[in-house]
Amino acid sequence: MSDDPETARQIAELAQDDRPLLVLDVDDVLLHFVRPFPRYLEGLGYRLTFDSFRLTGNIHHMQTGAAAEQALVTELLDAFFVAQSDWQTLTDGAAETLAGFARDVEIVLLTAMPHRHRDARRLHLDGLGLTYPLVTTEMAKGPAIRSLRGPTGRPVAFVDDQPRNLVSAKESVPDTHLFHLMADNALRDLLPPPPEGIVVVQDWHEARPKIAAALGV
């Protein structure tokens, strides 16, 4: 069971499925985040720079230069998710790749965001043609992936842009096939080399055949 009770509730509502499982992050995997978020912040008087692979400490007020504290970063991010449909677009190749898997694979979108934004994200994804089941979590993703897999030993693949989420998946479901995909590959320079067992892919065009091989489809 997921460590997040609301996540567990959402998973329990899904139909039983014994096909290979493909779990996908949303931000900067299916939808652009790093590209539109700085433009959104500029409209509010803030600038985002990437001295490290994190938001806190990298958002500064444009006039005063003061760094936004964690509470303000959370507030700005929360407001962005409210307006996500105005800013977030599909990453190249994502929709086509998922459509190619949809018949043979169970696809679940697992996004780390406050549960209160789930309905807005659901509407936005539906409008983009990504009608696959959506699960939100406010805790580690690994336990959620374990719950999604269920009691069978069916193959599982997980795609995320955050190494910590991939590591969490590995800890909870050791035989998960892990893929690190980032909408903006320039940010890879801010990350250490990925842990062993994580496959780095540059885009969906590279990811598709590797995921297919991992899931046996």
C-alpha positions in Angstrom: 0.0 0.0 0.0 1.2 3.6 -0.7 2.4 5.5 2.3 0.1 8.4 1.3 -3.6 7.5 2.2 -5.1 9.6 -0.6 -2.8 8.0 -3.1 -3.8 4.6 -1.8 -7.4 5.6 -2.2 -6.9 6.6 -5.8 -5.0 3.4 -6.7 -7.8 1.3 -5.1 -10.3 2.9 -7.6 -8.3 1.7 -10.6 -9.6 -1.3 -12.6 -7.6 -4.5 -12.1 -5.1 -5.0 -14.9 -2.5 -7.8 -15.5 -0.8 -6.2 -18.5 2.8 -4.9 -18.2 2.8 -1.6 -16.2 4.2 1.7 -17.4 4.3 4.4 -14.7 5.0 8.0 -15.8 5.9 11.2 -14.1 4.1 14.3 -15.6 6.2 17.5 -15.0 9.1 17.6 -17.4 8.3 14.1 -18.6 4.9 14.5 -20.3 4.4 18.3 -19.8 7.0 21.0 -19.9 7.7 22.6 -16.5 11.2 24.0 -16.5 10.6 26.1 -19.7 7.3 27.8 -18.8 7.8 28.1 -15.0 10.5 30.8 -15.3 8.3 32.9 -17.7 5.4 32.5 -15.2 7.6 33.7 -12.4 8.9 36.8 -14.3 5.3 37.9 -14.6 5.2 38.0 -10.8 8.5 39.8 -10.4 10.8 36.8 -9.8 13.7 35.2 -11.6 14.6 31.6 -11.6 18.2 30.6 -12.2 19.7 27.1 -12.0 22.7 27.0 -9.8 21.5 23.6 -8.5 18.8 21.2 -9.4 16.3 22.6 -7.0 13.8 25.5 -6.7 14.5 26.7 -3.2 17.5 29.0 -3.2 17.2 29.6 -7.0 14.2 31.9 -7.1 15.0 35.6 -6.5 13.0 38.8 -6.4 13.9 40.7 -9.5 14.1 44.1 -7.8 15.6 43.3 -4.4 17.5 40.1 -5.3 16.2 38.4 -2.2 16.0 34.7 -2.4 12.5 33.3 -2.0 12.1 31.2 1.2 10.6 27.7 1.1 7.1 29.0 2.1 7.1 31.5 -0.8 8.4 28.9 -3.2 5.6 26.6 -2.2 3.1 29.4 -2.7 4.5 30.3 -6.2 4.5 26.7 -7.3 1.0 26.2 -6.0 -0.3 29.2 -8.0 1.5 27.8 -11.1 -0.4 24.5 -10.8 -3.6 26.4 -10.6 -2.8 28.1 -13.9 -1.1 25.0 -15.4 -3.4 24.8 -18.4 -2.2 28.2 -19.6 1.4 27.3 -19.4 2.2 23.6 -19.7 2.5 22.0 -23.1 3.2 18.4 -24.2 6.8 17.3 -24.5 7.9 16.2 -28.0 6.9 12.6 -28.8 5.1 11.9 -25.5 1.6 11.5 -26.8 2.6 9.4 -29.8 4.7 7.1 -27.6 1.9 6.5 -25.1 -0.6 5.9 -27.9 1.7 3.2 -29.3 1.7 1.4 -26.0 -1.9 1.9 -24.9 -3.2 -1.4 -26.3 -0.6 -3.7 -24.8 0.4 -1.9 -21.6 -1.4 -0.4 -18.5 -0.3 3.2 -18.4 -0.6 5.2 -15.2 0.4 8.8 -14.7 2.0 9.3 -11.2 2.5 13.0 -10.4 4.0 14.5 -7.2 1.8 17.4 -6.5 -0.8 18.5 -3.8 -3.9 16.4 -4.1 -6.0 19.5 -4.4 -4.6 20.1 -7.9 -5.6 16.7 -9.2 -8.9 17.8 -10.8 -7.2 20.7 -12.6 -4.4 18.4 -13.9 -7.0 15.8 -14.9 -8.8 18.4 -17.1 -5.6 19.7 -18.6 -4.3 16.2 -19.5 -7.7 15.2 -20.9 -7.6 18.3 -23.1 -4.2 17.2 -24.5 -5.5 13.7 -25.2 -3.7 12.0 -22.3 -6.7 10.3 -20.8 -4.7 7.7 -18.9 -5.4 7.2 -15.2 -3.9 9.9 -13.0 -2.6 9.4 -9.5 -1.3 12.2 -7.3 1.0 11.7 -4.3 2.5 14.0 -1.7 4.9 11.3 -0.5 7.6 9.0 -2.0 6.6 7.4 -5.3 8.1 3.9 -4.7 5.4 2.6 -2.4 2.8 3.9 -4.8 4.4 2.0 -7.7 4.5 -1.1 -5.5 0.7 -0.7 -5.0 0.1 -0.1 -8.7 1.9 -3.3 -9.6 -0.3 -5.4 -7.4 0.4 -9.0 -6.3 1.6 -10.3 -9.7 5.1 -10.2 -11.0 4.2 -8.3 -14.1 7.0 -6.2 -15.7 7.1 -2.6 -14.5 8.8 0.5 -16.1 9.0 3.9 -14.5 10.0 7.2 -16.2 10.8 10.3 -14.2 13.0 13.3 -14.3 13.9 13.3 -10.6 16.6 10.8 -9.6 15.2 10.5 -6.1 11.9 9.2 -7.4 13.7 6.6 -9.5 15.7 5.5 -6.4 12.5 5.3 -4.4 11.0 3.0 -7.1 14.0 0.8 -7.0 13.9 0.5 -3.2 10.2 -0.5 -3.3 10.1 -2.6 -6.4 13.7 -3.7 -7.1 13.0 -5.2 -10.5 11.5 -2.0 -11.9 13.0 -0.8 -15.2 14.0 2.8 -14.5 14.3 5.5 -17.1 15.6 9.0 -16.5 14.0 11.4 -19.0 14.2 15.2 -18.8 12.4 17.7 -21.0 15.4 20.0 -20.8 18.6 17.9 -21.1 20.8 21.0 -20.3 19.9 20.5 -16.7 21.7 17.2 -16.6 24.9 19.0 -15.9 23.5 20.0 -12.5 23.1 16.3 -11.5 25.6 13.7 -10.4 25.8 10.5 -12.6 22.7 8.4 -12.1 22.8 5.5 -9.8 23.4 2.0 -11.3 20.4 0.5 -13.0 18.9 3.8 -14.2 18.8 4.1 -18.0 19.3 7.7 -19.3 17.3 8.6 -22.3 17.5 11.9 -24.1 13.9 12.1 -25.4 10.8 10.0 -26.1 12.1 8.9 -29.4 15.0 7.2 -27.7 12.9 6.0 -24.8 10.2 4.2 -26.8 12.1 1.1 -28.0 13.9 0.8 -24.7 10.7 0.8 -22.8 9.1 -1.6 -25.2 12.0 -4.1 -24.8 11.9 -3.7 -21.0 8.1 -4.5 -20.9 8.3 -7.2 -23.6 5.8 -5.6 -25.9 
